[in-house]
Amino acid sequence: MKILMIGPQGSGKSTQAKLLAQFLQVPKISTGDIFRKLSKENGEEARSVKDILGQGKLVDDETTAEIVKKRLQQSDTQNGFIFDGYPRNINQVKLFDPGFDKVIYLKTPKEELIRRLVSRSRADDTFEAINTRLDLYFTQTEPLLDYYRQKSSLVEVDGMGDINQIQDEIKKFI
């Protein structure tokens, strides 16, 4: 089964994706993990990703799509995978759509997201920075949610509550 776990920062998508991947015995894949691994390697693609990330920028959609395609050609994805946060916008879907069976959206109120993110105590998690990132996320992602809603693959799950309760709710849709 090919599943996309989607939700804003602080929604718990990485935690839920990891738990679901363990349950289904498929890999959890995130572009962040791919980029971190790639930045430790040599070669033209690795150098390019290192340069982009070193400047604090996002890897462009075209490069990301190509890297994701390569990752999904690896043998561990034959029985499915859980994608954590890719695609994050409509352009990325147009460049490469992995053909998800289910798209699980962890719907969480913005006030709760801010509370969770501020409590992490990271240097870049100021109230203003969090608000800016969340606004950007919602602007980019709303069209993506509509896209998957039209394809009848979107499932909305309440991101509030106990981690295990949320996981049980997700499993009902699988």
Secondary structure as the mmCIF struct_conf table of DSSP 4:
data_model
#
loop_
_struct_conf.conf_type_id
_struct_conf.id
_struct_conf.beg_label_comp_id
_struct_conf.beg_label_asym_id
_struct_conf.beg_label_seq_id
_struct_conf.end_label_comp_id
_struct_conf.end_label_asym_id
_struct_conf.end_label_seq_id
STRN STRN1 LYS A 2 ILE A 6
TURN_TY1_P TURN_TY1_P1 GLN A 9 GLY A 10
BEND BEND1 SER A 11 SER A 11
HELX_RH_AL_P HELX_RH_AL_P1 LYS A 13 LEU A 24
TURN_TY1_P TURN_TY1_P2 GLN A 25 GLN A 25
STRN STRN2 LYS A 28 ILE A 29
HELX_RH_AL_P HELX_RH_AL_P2 THR A 31 LEU A 38
TURN_TY1_P TURN_TY1_P3 SER A 39 LYS A 40
BEND BEND2 GLU A 41 GLU A 41
BEND BEND3 GLY A 43 GLY A 43
HELX_RH_AL_P HELX_RH_AL_P3 GLU A 44 GLY A 54
TURN_TY1_P TURN_TY1_P4 GLN A 55 GLY A 56
HELX_LH_PP_P HELX_LH_PP_P1 LYS A 57 ASP A 60
HELX_RH_AL_P HELX_RH_AL_P4 ASP A 61 LEU A 72
TURN_TY1_P TURN_TY1_P5 GLN A 73 GLN A 73
BEND BEND4 GLN A 74 GLN A 74
HELX_RH_3T_P HELX_RH_3T_P1 SER A 75 THR A 77
TURN_TY1_P TURN_TY1_P6 GLN A 78 ASN A 79
STRN STRN3 PHE A 81 ASP A 84
BEND BEND5 GLY A 85 GLY A 85
BEND BEND6 ASN A 89 ASN A 89
HELX_RH_AL_P HELX_RH_AL_P5 ILE A 90 LEU A 95
BEND BEND7 ASP A 101 ASP A 101
STRN STRN4 LYS A 102 LYS A 107
HELX_RH_AL_P HELX_RH_AL_P6 LYS A 110 VAL A 118
TURN_TY1_P TURN_TY1_P7 SER A 119 ARG A 120
TURN_TY1_P TURN_TY1_P8 ALA A 123 ASP A 124
HELX_RH_AL_P HELX_RH_AL_P7 PHE A 127 GLN A 150
TURN_TY1_P TURN_TY1_P9 LYS A 151 SER A 152
STRN STRN5 LEU A 154 ASP A 158
BEND BEND8 GLY A 161 GLY A 161
HELX_RH_AL_P HELX_RH_AL_P8 ILE A 163 LYS A 172
TURN_TY1_P TURN_TY1_P10 PHE A 173 PHE A 173
#
